[in-house]
Amino acid sequence: MSASALPLPGRRPKVNLALQGGGSHGAFTWGVLDALLEDGRLALDGISGASAGAVNAVALAHGFAKADDAGDPARTAAR
């Protein structure tokens, strides 16, 4: 990562995720997503998926939408 690509202090780098399909891949991916969300060092900017990956993407997006509707301070502060 070049110096110009480094995030500003106090800002989390934004990433876009593309999730692949397949039953066991979907289960593995959900574990990875869970770890990324718990870690909190990255901000998700976009997400897409195919098959099981699409199911995971929809579940994640729905969770974010519900948090926004509830005024979750942890979610709104991440922007």
C-alpha positions in Angstrom: 0.0 0.0 0.0 1.5 3.3 -1.0 1.6 6.2 1.4 -1.1 8.1 -0.5 -3.4 5.0 -0.2 -3.1 4.9 3.6 -6.3 6.0 5.4 -6.3 9.2 7.4 -5.8 8.8 11.2 -9.0 7.8 12.9 -10.5 6.6 9.6 -11.0 2.9 8.7 -10.0 1.8 5.2 -13.0 1.0 3.1 -13.3 -2.4 1.3 -15.7 -4.0 -1.2 -16.4 -7.7 -0.8 -17.4 -10.2 -3.5 -18.6 -13.4 -1.9 -18.5 -16.7 -3.8 -21.2 -19.4 -3.8 -21.2 -23.0 -2.7 -22.6 -24.5 0.5 -19.3 -25.0 2.4 -17.9 -21.7 1.0 -21.0 -19.9 2.4 -20.4 -21.3 5.9 -16.7 -20.4 5.8 -17.5 -16.9 4.4 -20.0 -16.2 7.2 -17.2 -17.0 9.7 -14.9 -14.6 8.0 -17.5 -11.9 7.8 -18.2 -12.4 11.5 -14.5 -12.0 12.3 -14.2 -8.9 10.1 -17.1 -7.2 11.8 -15.9 -8.1 15.2 -12.4 -6.8 14.4 -13.7 -3.4 13.3 -10.6 -2.2 11.5 -12.2 -2.2 8.1 -15.4 -0.4 6.9 -17.5 -2.2 4.4 -18.3 0.0 1.4 -20.0 -2.5 -0.9 -20.8 -6.2 -0.9 -22.0 -8.7 -3.6 -22.3 -12.4 -3.9 -23.4 -15.4 -5.9 -25.5 -18.3 -4.6 -24.6 -18.9 -0.9 -22.5 -15.7 -1.1 -25.6 -13.7 -2.1 -27.5 -15.1 0.9 -24.6 -14.0 3.2 -24.5 -10.6 1.5 -28.3 -10.1 2.0 -28.1 -11.2 5.6 -25.3 -8.8 6.3 -27.0 -5.9 4.5 -30.2 -6.6 6.4 -28.3 -6.5 9.7 -26.8 -3.1 8.8 -30.2 -1.8 7.7 -31.8 -2.9 11.0 -29.0 -1.2 12.9 -29.5 2.0 11.0 -33.2 1.9 11.7 -32.6 1.4 15.4 -30.1 4.3 15.4 -27.3 2.0 16.5 -24.5 4.4 17.6 -21.8 1.9 16.7 -23.1 1.6 13.2 -23.7 5.3 12.6 -20.4 6.3 14.1 -18.6 4.1 11.6 -19.5 6.3 8.7 
